Amino acid sequence: MSTSELIWHKSSYSSGSEGDCVEVATRPDTVHVRDSKDKQRAQLAFSSTEWASFVAYTAQR
């Protein structure tokens, strides 16, 4: 599957059309992240394990 076929979801914490926003698309073994304001820029991809560690860490902050 190419990244153009991913289903992207915008953060529920986004602050409107001018705010800082990220979008996330999930696959069984990978989580993709991109800037919702500039979708043509590079995207990040994390393994499911890496993403779970990131979310657990940020939830503690």
mmCIF file of the N, C-alpha and C atoms, coordinates in Angstrom:
data_MODEL
# 
_entry.id   MODEL 
# 
loop_
_atom_site.group_PDB 
_atom_site.id 
_atom_site.type_symbol 
_atom_site.label_atom_id 
_atom_site.label_alt_id 
_atom_site.label_comp_id 
_atom_site.label_asym_id 
_atom_site.label_entity_id 
_atom_site.label_seq_id 
_atom_site.pdbx_PDB_ins_code 
_atom_site.Cartn_x 
_atom_site.Cartn_y 
_atom_site.Cartn_z 
_atom_site.occupancy 
_atom_site.B_iso_or_equiv 
_atom_site.pdbx_formal_charge 
_atom_site.auth_seq_id 
_atom_site.auth_comp_id 
_atom_site.auth_asym_id 
_atom_site.auth_atom_id 
_atom_site.pdbx_PDB_model_num 
ATOM 1   N N  . MET A 1 1  ? 0.843  -1.180 0.000  1.00 0.00 ? 1  MET A N  1 
ATOM 2   C CA . MET A 1 1  ? 0.000  0.000  0.000  1.00 0.00 ? 1  MET A CA 1 
ATOM 3   C C  . MET A 1 1  ? 0.886  1.241  0.000  1.00 0.00 ? 1  MET A C  1 
ATOM 4   N N  . SER A 1 2  ? 0.617  2.154  -0.901 1.00 0.00 ? 2  SER A N  1 
ATOM 5   C CA . SER A 1 2  ? 1.369  3.405  -0.906 1.00 0.00 ? 2  SER A CA 1 
ATOM 6   C C  . SER A 1 2  ? 0.756  4.367  0.107  1.00 0.00 ? 2  SER A C  1 
ATOM 7   N N  . THR A 1 3  ? 1.522  5.374  0.503  1.00 0.00 ? 3  THR A N  1 
ATOM 8   C CA . THR A 1 3  ? 1.015  6.330  1.492  1.00 0.00 ? 3  THR A CA 1 
ATOM 9   C C  . THR A 1 3  ? -0.146 7.148  0.940  1.00 0.00 ? 3  THR A C  1 
ATOM 10  N N  . SER A 1 4  ? -0.296 7.237  -0.366 1.00 0.00 ? 4  SER A N  1 
ATOM 11  C CA . SER A 1 4  ? -1.430 7.968  -0.936 1.00 0.00 ? 4  SER A CA 1 
ATOM 12  C C  . SER A 1 4  ? -2.744 7.225  -0.708 1.00 0.00 ? 4  SER A C  1 
ATOM 13  N N  . GLU A 1 5  ? -2.682 5.955  -0.377 1.00 0.00 ? 5  GLU A N  1 
ATOM 14  C CA . GLU A 1 5  ? -3.877 5.152  -0.130 1.00 0.00 ? 5  GLU A CA 1 
ATOM 15  C C  . GLU A 1 5  ? -4.255 5.083  1.346  1.00 0.00 ? 5  GLU A C  1 
ATOM 16  N N  . LEU A 1 6  ? -3.479 5.715  2.193  1.00 0.00 ? 6  LEU A N  1 
ATOM 17  C CA . LEU A 1 6  ? -3.768 5.676  3.622  1.00 0.00 ? 6  LEU A CA 1 
ATOM 18  C C  . LEU A 1 6  ? -4.988 6.533  3.961  1.00 0.00 ? 6  LEU A C  1 
ATOM 19  N N  . ILE A 1 7  ? -5.664 6.178  5.029  1.00 0.00 ? 7  ILE A N  1 
ATOM 20  C CA . ILE A 1 7  ? -6.800 6.965  5.528  1.00 0.00 ? 7  ILE A CA 1 
ATOM 21  C C  . ILE A 1 7  ? -6.284 7.784  6.705  1.00 0.00 ? 7  ILE A C  1 
ATOM 22  N N  . TRP A 1 8  ? -6.245 9.100  6.522  1.00 0.00 ? 8  TRP A N  1 
ATOM 23  C CA . TRP A 1 8  ? -5.663 10.009 7.508  1.00 0.00 ? 8  TRP A CA 1 
ATOM 24  C C  . TRP A 1 8  ? -6.727 10.540 8.446  1.00 0.00 ? 8  TRP A C  1 
ATOM 25  N N  . HIS A 1 9  ? -6.334 10.712 9.725  1.00 0.00 ? 9  HIS A N  1 
ATOM 26  C CA . HIS A 1 9  ? -7.221 11.249 10.762 1.00 0.00 ? 9  HIS A CA 1 
ATOM 27  C C  . HIS A 1 9  ? -6.537 12.432 11.418 1.00 0.00 ? 9  HIS A C  1 
ATOM 28  N N  . LYS A 1 10 ? -7.244 13.561 11.488 1.00 0.00 ? 10 LYS A N  1 
ATOM 29  C CA . LYS A 1 10 ? -6.687 14.757 12.117 1.00 0.00 ? 10 LYS A CA 1 
ATOM 30  C C  . LYS A 1 10 ? -6.875 14.671 13.627 1.00 0.00 ? 10 LYS A C  1 
ATOM 31  N N  . SER A 1 11 ? -5.931 15.223 14.342 1.00 0.00 ? 11 SER A N  1 
ATOM 32  C CA . SER A 1 11 ? -5.998 15.244 15.797 1.00 0.00 ? 11 SER A CA 1 
ATOM 33  C C  . SER A 1 11 ? -7.258 15.948 16.280 1.00 0.00 ? 11 SER A C  1 
ATOM 34  N N  . SER A 1 12 ? -7.901 15.388 17.287 1.00 0.00 ? 12 SER A N  1 
ATOM 35  C CA . SER A 1 12 ? -9.081 16.037 17.874 1.00 0.00 ? 12 SER A CA 1 
ATOM 36  C C  . SER A 1 12 ? -8.688 17.275 18.671 1.00 0.00 ? 12 SER A C  1 
ATOM 37  N N  . TYR A 1 13 ? -7.391 17.454 18.914 1.00 0.00 ? 13 TYR A N  1 
ATOM 38  C CA . TYR A 1 13 ? -6.898 18.625 19.636 1.00 0.00 ? 13 TYR A CA 1 
ATOM 39  C C  . TYR A 1 13 ? -6.481 19.751 18.700 1.00 0.00 ? 13 TYR A C  1 
ATOM 40  N N  . SER A 1 14 ? -6.716 19.603 17.403 1.00 0.00 ? 14 SER A N  1 
ATOM 41  C CA . SER A 1 14 ? -6.330 20.658 16.473 1.00 0.00 ? 14 SER A CA 1 
ATOM 42  C C  . SER A 1 14 ? -7.125 21.920 16.788 1.00 0.00 ? 14 SER A C  1 
ATOM 43  N N  . SER A 1 15 ? -6.487 23.060 16.560 1.00 0.00 ? 15 SER A N  1 
ATOM 44  C CA . SER A 1 15 ? -7.111 24.330 16.958 1.00 0.00 ? 15 SER A CA 1 
ATOM 45  C C  . SER A 1 15 ? -7.642 25.097 15.751 1.00 0.00 ? 15 SER A C  1 
ATOM 46  N N  . GLY A 1 16 ? -8.348 24.448 14.873 1.00 0.00 ? 16 GLY A N  1 
ATOM 47  C CA . GLY A 1 16 ? -8.936 25.117 13.732 1.00 0.00 ? 16 GLY A CA 1 
ATOM 48  C C  . GLY A 1 16 ? -8.046 25.090 12.505 1.00 0.00 ? 16 GLY A C  1 
ATOM 49  N N  . SER A 1 17 ? -8.450 25.816 11.487 1.00 0.00 ? 17 SER A N  1 
ATOM 50  C CA . SER A 1 17 ? -7.742 25.778 10.211 1.00 0.00 ? 17 SER A CA 1 
ATOM 51  C C  . SER A 1 17 ? -6.364 26.417 10.273 1.00 0.00 ? 17 SER A C  1 
ATOM 52  N N  . GLU A 1 18 ? -6.100 27.272 11.230 1.00 0.00 ? 18 GLU A N  1 
ATOM 53  C CA . GLU A 1 18 ? -4.802 27.941 11.331 1.00 0.00 ? 18 GLU A CA 1 
ATOM 54  C C  . GLU A 1 18 ? -3.898 27.345 12.404 1.00 0.00 ? 18 GLU A C  1 
ATOM 55  N N  . GLY A 1 19 ? -4.393 26.370 13.138 1.00 0.00 ? 19 GLY A N  1 
ATOM 56  C CA . GLY A 1 19 ? -3.624 25.813 14.243 1.00 0.00 ? 19 GLY A CA 1 
ATOM 57  C C  . GLY A 1 19 ? -2.595 24.795 13.806 1.00 0.00 ? 19 GLY A C  1 
ATOM 58  N N  . ASP A 1 20 ? -1.762 24.394 14.744 1.00 0.00 ? 20 ASP A N  1 
ATOM 59  C CA . ASP A 1 20 ? -0.777 23.346 14.500 1.00 0.00 ? 20 ASP A CA 1 
ATOM 60  C C  . ASP A 1 20 ? -1.493 22.007 14.538 1.00 0.00 ? 20 ASP A C  1 
ATOM 61  N N  . CYS A 1 21 ? -1.459 21.295 13.444 1.00 0.00 ? 21 CYS A N  1 
ATOM 62  C CA . CYS A 1 21 ? -2.205 20.042 13.351 1.00 0.00 ? 21 CYS A CA 1 
ATOM 63  C C  . CYS A 1 21 ? -1.343 18.929 12.785 1.00 0.00 ? 21 CYS A C  1 
ATOM 64  N N  . VAL A 1 22 ? -1.599 17.761 13.272 1.00 0.00 ? 22 VAL A N  1 
ATOM 65  C CA . VAL A 1 22 ? -0.993 16.569 12.700 1.00 0.00 ? 22 VAL A CA 1 
ATOM 66  C C  . VAL A 1 22 ? -2.097 15.615 12.296 1.00 0.00 ? 22 VAL A C  1 
ATOM 67  N N  . GLU A 1 23 ? -1.778 14.764 11.350 1.00 0.00 ? 23 GLU A N  1 
ATOM 68  C CA . GLU A 1 23 ? -2.682 13.713 10.940 1.00 0.00 ? 23 GLU A CA 1 
ATOM 69  C C  . GLU A 1 23 ? -1.951 12.389 11.097 1.00 0.00 ? 23 GLU A C  1 
ATOM 70  N N  . VAL A 1 24 ? -2.714 11.372 11.432 1.00 0.00 ? 24 VAL A N  1 
ATOM 71  C CA . VAL A 1 24 ? -2.157 10.043 11.658 1.00 0.00 ? 24 VAL A CA 1 
ATOM 72  C C  . VAL A 1 24 ? -2.935 9.039  10.816 1.00 0.00 ? 24 VAL A C  1 
ATOM 73  N N  . ALA A 1 25 ? -2.211 8.110  10.232 1.00 0.00 ? 25 ALA A N  1 
ATOM 74  C CA . ALA A 1 25 ? -2.820 6.992  9.508  1.00 0.00 ? 25 ALA A CA 1 
ATOM 75  C C  . ALA A 1 25 ? -2.195 5.712  10.043 1.00 0.00 ? 25 ALA A C  1 
ATOM 76  N N  . THR A 1 26 ? -3.027 4.740  10.339 1.00 0.00 ? 26 THR A N  1 
ATOM 77  C CA . THR A 1 26 ? -2.514 3.508  10.929 1.00 0.00 ? 26 THR A CA 1 
ATOM 78  C C  . THR A 1 26 ? -2.652 2.337  9.967  1.00 0.00 ? 26 THR A C  1 
ATOM 79  N N  . ARG A 1 27 ? -1.699 1.461  10.067 1.00 0.00 ? 27 ARG A N  1 
ATOM 80  C CA . ARG A 1 27 ? -1.687 0.165  9.396  1.00 0.00 ? 27 ARG A CA 1 
ATOM 81  C C  . ARG A 1 27 ? -1.415 -0.852 10.501 1.00 0.00 ? 27 ARG A C  1 
ATOM 82  N N  . PRO A 1 28 ? -1.599 -2.121 10.260 1.00 0.00 ? 28 PRO A N  1 
ATOM 83  C CA . PRO A 1 28 ? -1.387 -3.097 11.330 1.00 0.00 ? 28 PRO A CA 1 
ATOM 84  C C  . PRO A 1 28 ? 0.014  -3.043 11.968 1.00 0.00 ? 28 PRO A C  1 
ATOM 85  N N  . ASP A 1 29 ? 1.032  -2.715 11.179 1.00 0.00 ? 29 ASP A N  1 
ATOM 86  C CA . ASP A 1 29 ? 2.384  -2.731 11.734 1.00 0.00 ? 29 ASP A CA 1 
ATOM 87  C C  . ASP A 1 29 ? 3.088  -1.375 11.688 1.00 0.00 ? 29 ASP A C  1 
ATOM 88  N N  . THR A 1 30 ? 2.397  -0.325 11.206 1.00 0.00 ? 30 THR A N  1 
ATOM 89  C CA . THR A 1 30 ? 3.036  0.974  11.035 1.00 0.00 ? 30 THR A CA 1 
ATOM 90  C C  . THR A 1 30 ? 2.052  2.105  11.338 1.00 0.00 ? 30 THR A C  1 
ATOM 91  N N  . VAL A 1 31 ? 2.564  3.175  11.919 1.00 0.00 ? 31 VAL A N  1 
ATOM 92  C CA . VAL A 1 31 ? 1.783  4.394  12.135 1.00 0.00 ? 31 VAL A CA 1 
ATOM 93  C C  . VAL A 1 31 ? 2.485  5.515  11.369 1.00 0.00 ? 31 VAL A C  1 
ATOM 94  N N  . HIS A 1 32 ? 1.738  6.201  10.526 1.00 0.00 ? 32 HIS A N  1 
ATOM 95  C CA . HIS A 1 32 ? 2.266  7.290  9.710  1.00 0.00 ? 32 HIS A CA 1 
ATOM 96  C C  . HIS A 1 32 ? 1.777  8.616  10.278 1.00 0.00 ? 32 HIS A C  1 
ATOM 97  N N  . VAL A 1 33 ? 2.642  9.627  10.266 1.00 0.00 ? 33 VAL A N  1 
ATOM 98  C CA . VAL A 1 33 ? 2.317  10.946 10.800 1.00 0.00 ? 33 VAL A CA 1 
ATOM 99  C C  . VAL A 1 33 ? 2.725  11.986 9.766  1.00 0.00 ? 33 VAL A C  1 
ATOM 100 N N  . ARG A 1 34 ? 1.861  13.003 9.578  1.00 0.00 ? 34 ARG A N  1 
ATOM 101 C CA . ARG A 1 34 ? 2.196  14.093 8.661  1.00 0.00 ? 34 ARG A CA 1 
ATOM 102 C C  . ARG A 1 34 ? 1.618  15.408 9.176  1.00 0.00 ? 34 ARG A C  1 
ATOM 103 N N  . ASP A 1 35 ? 2.120  16.499 8.623  1.00 0.00 ? 35 ASP A N  1 
ATOM 104 C CA . ASP A 1 35 ? 1.628  17.847 8.916  1.00 0.00 ? 35 ASP A CA 1 
ATOM 105 C C  . ASP A 1 35 ? 0.367  18.068 8.093  1.00 0.00 ? 35 ASP A C  1 
ATOM 106 N N  . SER A 1 36 ? -0.752 18.351 8.738  1.00 0.00 ? 36 SER A N  1 
ATOM 107 C CA . SER A 1 36 ? -2.010 18.503 8.007  1.00 0.00 ? 36 SER A CA 1 
ATOM 108 C C  . SER A 1 36 ? -2.060 19.773 7.172  1.00 0.00 ? 36 SER A C  1 
ATOM 109 N N  . LYS A 1 37 ? -1.195 20.733 7.476  1.00 0.00 ? 37 LYS A N  1 
ATOM 110 C CA . LYS A 1 37 ? -1.184 21.980 6.713  1.00 0.00 ? 37 LYS A CA 1 
ATOM 111 C C  . LYS A 1 37 ? -0.313 21.875 5.463  1.00 0.00 ? 37 LYS A C  1 
ATOM 112 N N  . ASP A 1 38 ? 0.583  20.910 5.410  1.00 0.00 ? 38 ASP A N  1 
ATOM 113 C CA . ASP A 1 38 ? 1.487  20.761 4.272  1.00 0.00 ? 38 ASP A CA 1 
ATOM 114 C C  . ASP A 1 38 ? 1.643  19.272 3.972  1.00 0.00 ? 38 ASP A C  1 
ATOM 115 N N  . LYS A 1 39 ? 0.634  18.703 3.370  1.00 0.00 ? 39 LYS A N  1 
ATOM 116 C CA . LYS A 1 39 ? 0.558  17.254 3.171  1.00 0.00 ? 39 LYS A CA 1 
ATOM 117 C C  . LYS A 1 39 ? 1.579  16.715 2.172  1.00 0.00 ? 39 LYS A C  1 
ATOM 118 N N  . GLN A 1 40 ? 2.214  17.580 1.414  1.00 0.00 ? 40 GLN A N  1 
ATOM 119 C CA . GLN A 1 40 ? 3.200  17.143 0.431  1.00 0.00 ? 40 GLN A CA 1 
ATOM 120 C C  . GLN A 1 40 ? 4.591  16.964 1.033  1.00 0.00 ? 40 GLN A C  1 
ATOM 121 N N  . ARG A 1 41 ? 4.809  17.474 2.227  1.00 0.00 ? 41 ARG A N  1 
ATOM 122 C CA . ARG A 1 41 ? 6.116  17.331 2.875  1.00 0.00 ? 41 ARG A CA 1 
ATOM 123 C C  . ARG A 1 41 ? 6.332  15.890 3.309  1.00 0.00 ? 41 ARG A C  1 
ATOM 124 N N  . ALA A 1 42 ? 7.516  15.633 3.774  1.00 0.00 ? 42 ALA A N  1 
ATOM 125 C CA . ALA A 1 42 ? 7.875  14.281 4.223  1.00 0.00 ? 42 ALA A CA 1 
ATOM 126 C C  . ALA A 1 42 ? 6.950  13.816 5.357  1.00 0.00 ? 42 ALA A C  1 
ATOM 127 N N  . GLN A 1 43 ? 6.709  12.533 5.386  1.00 0.00 ? 43 GLN A N  1 
ATOM 128 C CA . GLN A 1 43 ? 5.907  11.912 6.436  1.00 0.00 ? 43 GLN A CA 1 
ATOM 129 C C  . GLN A 1 43 ? 6.818  11.053 7.297  1.00 0.00 ? 43 GLN A C  1 
ATOM 130 N N  . LEU A 1 44 ? 6.425  10.893 8.525  1.00 0.00 ? 44 LEU A N  1 
ATOM 131 C CA . LEU A 1 44 ? 7.156  10.010 9.430  1.00 0.00 ? 44 LEU A CA 1 
ATOM 132 C C  . LEU A 1 44 ? 6.420  8.688  9.518  1.00 0.00 ? 44 LEU A C  1 
ATOM 133 N N  . ALA A 1 45 ? 7.163  7.617  9.708  1.00 0.00 ? 45 ALA A N  1 
ATOM 134 C CA . ALA A 1 45 ? 6.564  6.294  9.879  1.00 0.00 ? 45 ALA A CA 1 
ATOM 135 C C  . ALA A 1 45 ? 7.219  5.627  11.078 1.00 0.00 ? 45 ALA A C  1 
ATOM 136 N N  . PHE A 1 46 ? 6.398  5.072  11.942 1.00 0.00 ? 46 PHE A N  1 
ATOM 137 C CA . PHE A 1 46 ? 6.859  4.417  13.161 1.00 0.00 ? 46 PHE A CA 1 
ATOM 138 C C  . PHE A 1 46 ? 6.297  3.002  13.217 1.00 0.00 ? 46 PHE A C  1 
ATOM 139 N N  . SER A 1 47 ? 7.048  2.117  13.821 1.00 0.00 ? 47 SER A N  1 
ATOM 140 C CA . SER A 1 47 ? 6.494  0.781  14.071 1.00 0.00 ? 47 SER A CA 1 
ATOM 141 C C  . SER A 1 47 ? 5.410  0.931  15.134 1.00 0.00 ? 47 SER A C  1 
ATOM 142 N N  . SER A 1 48 ? 4.544  -0.052 15.224 1.00 0.00 ? 48 SER A N  1 
ATOM 143 C CA . SER A 1 48 ? 3.492  -0.015 16.239 1.00 0.00 ? 48 SER A CA 1 
ATOM 144 C C  . SER A 1 48 ? 4.078  0.058  17.643 1.00 0.00 ? 48 SER A C  1 
ATOM 145 N N  . THR A 1 49 ? 5.188  -0.634 17.867 1.00 0.00 ? 49 THR A N  1 
ATOM 146 C CA . THR A 1 49 ? 5.854  -0.624 19.174 1.00 0.00 ? 49 THR A CA 1 
ATOM 147 C C  . THR A 1 49 ? 6.416  0.756  19.494 1.00 0.00 ? 49 THR A C  1 
ATOM 148 N N  . GLU A 1 50 ? 7.060  1.381  18.524 1.00 0.00 ? 50 GLU A N  1 
ATOM 149 C CA . GLU A 1 50 ? 7.610  2.726  18.724 1.00 0.00 ? 50 GLU A CA 1 
ATOM 150 C C  . GLU A 1 50 ? 6.497  3.725  19.023 1.00 0.00 ? 50 GLU A C  1 
ATOM 151 N N  . TRP A 1 51 ? 5.399  3.634  18.290 1.00 0.00 ? 51 TRP A N  1 
ATOM 152 C CA . TRP A 1 51 ? 4.282  4.563  18.491 1.00 0.00 ? 51 TRP A CA 1 
ATOM 153 C C  . TRP A 1 51 ? 3.661  4.362  19.874 1.00 0.00 ? 51 TRP A C  1 
ATOM 154 N N  . ALA A 1 52 ? 3.488  3.130  20.292 1.00 0.00 ? 52 ALA A N  1 
ATOM 155 C CA . ALA A 1 52 ? 2.924  2.859  21.620 1.00 0.00 ? 52 ALA A CA 1 
ATOM 156 C C  . ALA A 1 52 ? 3.816  3.437  22.711 1.00 0.00 ? 52 ALA A C  1 
ATOM 157 N N  . SER A 1 53 ? 5.122  3.326  22.554 1.00 0.00 ? 53 SER A N  1 
ATOM 158 C CA . SER A 1 53 ? 6.059  3.905  23.530 1.00 0.00 ? 53 SER A CA 1 
ATOM 159 C C  . SER A 1 53 ? 5.948  5.422  23.556 1.00 0.00 ? 53 SER A C  1 
ATOM 160 N N  . PHE A 1 54 ? 5.844  6.051  22.388 1.00 0.00 ? 54 PHE A N  1 
ATOM 161 C CA . PHE A 1 54 ? 5.696  7.502  22.294 1.00 0.00 ? 54 PHE A CA 1 
ATOM 162 C C  . PHE A 1 54 ? 4.414  7.965  22.977 1.00 0.00 ? 54 PHE A C  1 
ATOM 163 N N  . VAL A 1 55 ? 3.308  7.309  22.695 1.00 0.00 ? 55 VAL A N  1 
ATOM 164 C CA . VAL A 1 55 ? 2.027  7.689  23.288 1.00 0.00 ? 55 VAL A CA 1 
ATOM 165 C C  . VAL A 1 55 ? 2.055  7.504  24.804 1.00 0.00 ? 55 VAL A C  1 
ATOM 166 N N  . ALA A 1 56 ? 2.614  6.412  25.286 1.00 0.00 ? 56 ALA A N  1 
ATOM 167 C CA . ALA A 1 56 ? 2.713  6.181  26.724 1.00 0.00 ? 56 ALA A CA 1 
ATOM 168 C C  . ALA A 1 56 ? 3.564  7.269  27.393 1.00 0.00 ? 56 ALA A C  1 
ATOM 169 N N  . TYR A 1 57 ? 4.659  7.635  26.767 1.00 0.00 ? 57 TYR A N  1 
ATOM 170 C CA . TYR A 1 57 ? 5.539  8.670  27.305 1.00 0.00 ? 57 TYR A CA 1 
ATOM 171 C C  . TYR A 1 57 ? 4.827  10.026 27.360 1.00 0.00 ? 57 TYR A C  1 
ATOM 172 N N  . THR A 1 58 ? 4.178  10.420 26.271 1.00 0.00 ? 58 THR A N  1 
ATOM 173 C CA . THR A 1 58 ? 3.519  11.726 26.239 1.00 0.00 ? 58 THR A CA 1 
ATOM 174 C C  . THR A 1 58 ? 2.310  11.787 27.159 1.00 0.00 ? 58 THR A C  1 
ATOM 175 N N  . ALA A 1 59 ? 1.654  10.658 27.383 1.00 0.00 ? 59 ALA A N  1 
ATOM 176 C CA . ALA A 1 59 ? 0.496  10.638 28.286 1.00 0.00 ? 59 ALA A CA 1 
ATOM 177 C C  . ALA A 1 59 ? 0.897  10.948 29.722 1.00 0.00 ? 59 ALA A C  1 
ATOM 178 N N  . GLN A 1 60 ? 2.159  10.703 30.050 1.00 0.00 ? 60 GLN A N  1 
ATOM 179 C CA . GLN A 1 60 ? 2.656  10.979 31.405 1.00 0.00 ? 60 GLN A CA 1 
ATOM 180 C C  . GLN A 1 60 ? 3.021  12.445 31.593 1.00 0.00 ? 60 GLN A C  1 
ATOM 181 N N  . ARG A 1 61 ? 3.078  13.226 30.542 1.00 0.00 ? 61 ARG A N  1 
ATOM 182 C CA . ARG A 1 61 ? 3.504  14.625 30.611 1.00 0.00 ? 61 ARG A CA 1 
ATOM 183 C C  . ARG A 1 61 ? 2.361  15.543 30.798 1.00 0.00 ? 61 ARG A C  1 
# 
